[in-house]
Amino acid sequence: MLLRFTHALALLSTGLLAGAFGYGALNVAQTFNAVPMDVRLTFHAALMKMNGVVMQTAMAAAIATTLALAVLLRAAPRYLAGGAALLAVTSFLVTRLGNVPINGQIKVWAVSGPPPDHLEILQRWEAFNAARTCTALVAFLIVIHLVLRRGMAGSTAAMRDI
């Protein structure tokens, strides 16, 4: 029962993380590029203020639940769950060390205006955003695989009991 519950939580948390980053990469970041720079900077600064707690909570949940799966599982699935946890940690580190410092710069730019090299810095932000989105998505896909594998193993055992 604990393993089933942990699978469900890992699926939910990695799915929410991948979904949030995916939506941001496919919709929000593209919208940033479609509006005037002053609008982008103002919106970006406001969005990051709101995202801080939500995304850190989602990353922490994904890390904790995939680590819990790694502890509860045996053999090869344990290593897959550990890999998903490492990918979630990577999403956190890319965010913390890559995106967050640039978000701090963007807050300043929203008030004082962007520096001459702002487009290069914004491209770096987008590269970090793509990297963390990919790591979160792969972590989610691994958890899906683990859940399906467990489900198939359970249904095979159930078929033998018939």
MODELLER restraints for C-alpha pairs under 7 A, 6 or more apart:
rsr = mdl.restraints
at = mdl.atoms
rsr.add(forms.Gaussian(group=physical.xy_distance, feature=features.Distance(at['CA:3:A'], at['CA:72:A']), mean=6.62, stdev=0.5))
rsr.add(forms.Gaussian(group=physical.xy_distance, feature=features.Distance(at['CA:6:A'], at['CA:65:A']), mean=6.42, stdev=0.5))
rsr.add(forms.Gaussian(group=physical.xy_distance, feature=features.Distance(at['CA:6:A'], at['CA:69:A']), mean=6.35, stdev=0.5))
rsr.add(forms.Gaussian(group=physical.xy_distance, feature=features.Distance(at['CA:7:A'], at['CA:69:A']), mean=6.84, stdev=0.5))
rsr.add(forms.Gaussian(group=physical.xy_distance, feature=features.Distance(at['CA:7:A'], at['CA:147:A']), mean=6.38, stdev=0.5))
rsr.add(forms.Gaussian(group=physical.xy_distance, feature=features.Distance(at['CA:9:A'], at['CA:65:A']), mean=6.33, stdev=0.5))
rsr.add(forms.Gaussian(group=physical.xy_distance, feature=features.Distance(at['CA:10:A'], at['CA:62:A']), mean=6.19, stdev=0.5))
rsr.add(forms.Gaussian(group=physical.xy_distance, feature=features.Distance(at['CA:10:A'], at['CA:65:A']), mean=4.82, stdev=0.5))
rsr.add(forms.Gaussian(group=physical.xy_distance, feature=features.Distance(at['CA:10:A'], at['CA:66:A']), mean=5.64, stdev=0.5))
rsr.add(forms.Gaussian(group=physical.xy_distance, feature=features.Distance(at['CA:10:A'], at['CA:143:A']), mean=6.80, stdev=0.5))
rsr.add(forms.Gaussian(group=physical.xy_distance, feature=features.Distance(at['CA:11:A'], at['CA:140:A']), mean=6.77, stdev=0.5))
rsr.add(forms.Gaussian(group=physical.xy_distance, feature=features.Distance(at['CA:11:A'], at['CA:143:A']), mean=5.87, stdev=0.5))
rsr.add(forms.Gaussian(group=physical.xy_distance, feature=features.Distance(at['CA:11:A'], at['CA:144:A']), mean=6.59, stdev=0.5))
rsr.add(forms.Gaussian(group=physical.xy_distance, feature=features.Distance(at['CA:13:A'], at['CA:58:A']), mean=6.32, stdev=0.5))
rsr.add(forms.Gaussian(group=physical.xy_distance, feature=features.Distance(at['CA:13:A'], at['CA:61:A']), mean=5.82, stdev=0.5))
rsr.add(forms.Gaussian(group=physical.xy_distance, feature=features.Distance(at['CA:13:A'], at['CA:62:A']), mean=4.90, stdev=0.5))
rsr.add(forms.Gaussian(group=physical.xy_distance, feature=features.Distance(at['CA:14:A'], at['CA:62:A']), mean=5.05, stdev=0.5))
rsr.add(forms.Gaussian(group=physical.xy_distance, feature=features.Distance(at['CA:14:A'], at['CA:136:A']), mean=6.80, stdev=0.5))
rsr.add(forms.Gaussian(group=physical.xy_distance, feature=features.Distance(at['CA:14:A'], at['CA:139:A']), mean=6.58, stdev=0.5))
rsr.add(forms.Gaussian(group=physical.xy_distance, feature=features.Distance(at['CA:14:A'], at['CA:140:A']), mean=4.90, stdev=0.5))
rsr.add(forms.Gaussian(group=physical.xy_distance, feature=features.Distance(at['CA:15:A'], at['CA:140:A']), mean=5.57, stdev=0.5))
rsr.add(forms.Gaussian(group=physical.xy_distance, feature=features.Distance(at['CA:17:A'], at['CA:58:A']), mean=5.72, stdev=0.5))
rsr.add(forms.Gaussian(group=physical.xy_distance, feature=features.Distance(at['CA:17:A'], at['CA:59:A']), mean=6.52, stdev=0.5))
rsr.add(forms.Gaussian(group=physical.xy_distance, feature=features.Distance(at['CA:17:A'], at['CA:136:A']), mean=6.34, stdev=0.5))
rsr.add(forms.Gaussian(group=physical.xy_distance, feature=features.Distance(at['CA:18:A'], at['CA:133:A']), mean=6.29, stdev=0.5))
rsr.add(forms.Gaussian(group=physical.xy_distance, feature=features.Distance(at['CA:18:A'], at['CA:136:A']), mean=4.85, stdev=0.5))
rsr.add(forms.Gaussian(group=physical.xy_distance, feature=features.Distance(at['CA:18:A'], at['CA:137:A']), mean=4.84, stdev=0.5))
rsr.add(forms.Gaussian(group=physical.xy_distance, feature=features.Distance(at['CA:18:A'], at['CA:140:A']), mean=6.64, stdev=0.5))
rsr.add(forms.Gaussian(group=physical.xy_distance, feature=features.Distance(at['CA:21:A'], at['CA:133:A']), mean=5.11, stdev=0.5))
rsr.add(forms.Gaussian(group=physical.xy_distance, feature=features.Distance(at['CA:22:A'], at['CA:133:A']), mean=5.92, stdev=0.5))
rsr.add(forms.Gaussian(group=physical.xy_distance, feature=features.Distance(at['CA:25:A'], at['CA:129:A']), mean=6.81, stdev=0.5))
rsr.add(forms.Gaussian(group=physical.xy_distance, feature=features.Distance(at['CA:25:A'], at['CA:130:A']), mean=6.70, stdev=0.5))
rsr.add(forms.Gaussian(group=physical.xy_distance, feature=features.Distance(at['CA:32:A'], at['CA:40:A']), mean=5.20, stdev=0.5))
rsr.add(forms.Gaussian(group=physical.xy_distance, feature=features.Distance(at['CA:38:A'], at['CA:110:A']), mean=6.68, stdev=0.5))
rsr.add(forms.Gaussian(group=physical.xy_distance, feature=features.Distance(at['CA:41:A'], at['CA:106:A']), mean=6.17, stdev=0.5))
rsr.add(forms.Gaussian(group=physical.xy_distance, feature=features.Distance(at['CA:41:A'], at['CA:109:A']), mean=6.89, stdev=0.5))
rsr.add(forms.Gaussian(group=physical.xy_distance, feature=features.Distance(at['CA:41:A'], at['CA:110:A']), mean=4.98, stdev=0.5))
rsr.add(forms.Gaussian(group=physical.xy_distance, feature=features.Distance(at['CA:42:A'], at['CA:110:A']), mean=5.30, stdev=0.5))
rsr.add(forms.Gaussian(group=physical.xy_distance, feature=features.Distance(at['CA:45:A'], at['CA:103:A']), mean=6.87, stdev=0.5))
rsr.add(forms.Gaussian(group=physical.xy_distance, feature=features.Distance(at['CA:45:A'], at['CA:106:A']), mean=6.37, stdev=0.5))
rsr.add(forms.Gaussian(group=physical.xy_distance, feature=features.Distance(at['CA:45:A'], at['CA:107:A']), mean=5.12, stdev=0.5))
rsr.add(forms.Gaussian(group=physical.xy_distance, feature=features.Distance(at['CA:59:A'], at['CA:88:A']), mean=6.48, stdev=0.5))
rsr.add(forms.Gaussian(group=physical.xy_distance, feature=features.Distance(at['CA:59:A'], at['CA:92:A']), mean=6.28, stdev=0.5))
rsr.add(forms.Gaussian(group=physical.xy_distance, feature=features.Distance(at['CA:62:A'], at['CA:88:A']), mean=6.24, stdev=0.5))
rsr.add(forms.Gaussian(group=physical.xy_distance, feature=features.Distance(at['CA:63:A'], at['CA:85:A']), mean=5.10, stdev=0.5))
rsr.add(forms.Gaussian(group=physical.xy_distance, feature=features.Distance(at['CA:63:A'], at['CA:88:A']), mean=5.48, stdev=0.5))
rsr.add(forms.Gaussian(group=physical.xy_distance, feature=features.Distance(at['CA:63:A'], at['CA:89:A']), mean=6.27, stdev=0.5))
rsr.add(forms.Gaussian(group=physical.xy_distance, feature=features.Distance(at['CA:66:A'], at['CA:81:A']), mean=5.58, stdev=0.5))
rsr.add(forms.Gaussian(group=physical.xy_distance, feature=features.Distance(at['CA:66:A'], at['CA:82:A']), mean=6.72, stdev=0.5))
rsr.add(forms.Gaussian(group=physical.xy_distance, feature=features.Distance(at['CA:66:A'], at['CA:84:A']), mean=6.23, stdev=0.5))
rsr.add(forms.Gaussian(group=physical.xy_distance, feature=features.Distance(at['CA:66:A'], at['CA:85:A']), mean=5.01, stdev=0.5))
rsr.add(forms.Gaussian(group=physical.xy_distance, feature=features.Distance(at['CA:67:A'], at['CA:81:A']), mean=6.81, stdev=0.5))
rsr.add(forms.Gaussian(group=physical.xy_distance, feature=features.Distance(at['CA:67:A'], at['CA:82:A']), mean=6.13, stdev=0.5))
rsr.add(forms.Gaussian(group=physical.xy_distance, feature=features.Distance(at['CA:67:A'], at['CA:85:A']), mean=5.62, stdev=0.5))
rsr.add(forms.Gaussian(group=physical.xy_distance, feature=features.Distance(at['CA:69:A'], at['CA:81:A']), mean=5.89, stdev=0.5))
rsr.add(forms.Gaussian(group=physical.xy_distance, feature=features.Distance(at['CA:70:A'], at['CA:78:A']), mean=4.49, stdev=0.5))
rsr.add(forms.Gaussian(group=physical.xy_distance, feature=features.Distance(at['CA:70:A'], at['CA:79:A']), mean=6.69, stdev=0.5))
rsr.add(forms.Gaussian(group=physical.xy_distance, feature=features.Distance(at['CA:70:A'], at['CA:81:A']), mean=4.83, stdev=0.5))
rsr.add(forms.Gaussian(group=physical.xy_distance, feature=features.Distance(at['CA:70:A'], at['CA:82:A']), mean=5.19, stdev=0.5))
rsr.add(forms.Gaussian(group=physical.xy_distance, feature=features.Distance(at['CA:71:A'], at['CA:78:A']), mean=6.95, stdev=0.5))
rsr.add(forms.Gaussian(group=physical.xy_distance, feature=features.Distance(at['CA:77:A'], at['CA:146:A']), mean=6.77, stdev=0.5))
rsr.add(forms.Gaussian(group=physical.xy_distance, feature=features.Distance(at['CA:80:A'], at['CA:142:A']), mean=6.74, stdev=0.5))
rsr.add(forms.Gaussian(group=physical.xy_distance, feature=features.Distance(at['CA:81:A'], at['CA:143:A']), mean=6.97, stdev=0.5))
rsr.add(forms.Gaussian(group=physical.xy_distance, feature=features.Distance(at['CA:84:A'], at['CA:139:A']), mean=4.29, stdev=0.5))
rsr.add(forms.Gaussian(group=physical.xy_distance, feature=features.Distance(at['CA:84:A'], at['CA:142:A']), mean=6.23, stdev=0.5))
rsr.add(forms.Gaussian(group=physical.xy_distance, feature=features.Distance(at['CA:87:A'], at['CA:135:A']), mean=5.24, stdev=0.5))
rsr.add(forms.Gaussian(group=physical.xy_distance, feature=features.Distance(at['CA:87:A'], at['CA:136:A']), mean=6.45, stdev=0.5))
rsr.add(forms.Gaussian(group=physical.xy_distance, feature=features.Distance(at['CA:87:A'], at['CA:139:A']), mean=5.74, stdev=0.5))
rsr.add(forms.Gaussian(group=physical.xy_distance, feature=features.Distance(at['CA:88:A'], at['CA:135:A']), mean=6.70, stdev=0.5))
rsr.add(forms.Gaussian(group=physical.xy_distance, feature=features.Distance(at['CA:88:A'], at['CA:136:A']), mean=5.84, stdev=0.5))
rsr.add(forms.Gaussian(group=physical.xy_distance, feature=features.Distance(at['CA:88:A'], at['CA:139:A']), mean=6.46, stdev=0.5))
rsr.add(forms.Gaussian(group=physical.xy_distance, feature=features.Distance(at['CA:90:A'], at['CA:135:A']), mean=6.86, stdev=0.5))
rsr.add(forms.Gaussian(group=physical.xy_distance, feature=features.Distance(at['CA:91:A'], at['CA:132:A']), mean=4.46, stdev=0.5))
rsr.add(forms.Gaussian(group=physical.xy_distance, feature=features.Distance(at['CA:91:A'], at['CA:135:A']), mean=5.91, stdev=0.5))
rsr.add(forms.Gaussian(group=physical.xy_distance, feature=features.Distance(at['CA:91:A'], at['CA:136:A']), mean=6.17, stdev=0.5))
rsr.add(forms.Gaussian(group=physical.xy_distance, feature=features.Distance(at['CA:94:A'], at['CA:128:A']), mean=6.33, stdev=0.5))
rsr.add(forms.Gaussian(group=physical.xy_distance, feature=features.Distance(at['CA:94:A'], at['CA:132:A']), mean=6.13, stdev=0.5))
rsr.add(forms.Gaussian(group=physical.xy_distance, feature=features.Distance(at['CA:95:A'], at['CA:132:A']), mean=6.90, stdev=0.5))
rsr.add(forms.Gaussian(group=physical.xy_distance, feature=features.Distance(at['CA:98:A'], at['CA:128:A']), mean=6.03, stdev=0.5))
rsr.add(forms.Gaussian(group=physical.xy_distance, feature=features.Distance(at['CA:99:A'], at['CA:125:A']), mean=5.59, stdev=0.5))
rsr.add(forms.Gaussian(group=physical.xy_distance, feature=features.Distance(at['CA:99:A'], at['CA:128:A']), mean=6.23, stdev=0.5))
rsr.add(forms.Gaussian(group=physical.xy_distance, feature=features.Distance(at['CA:102:A'], at['CA:125:A']), mean=6.59, stdev=0.5))
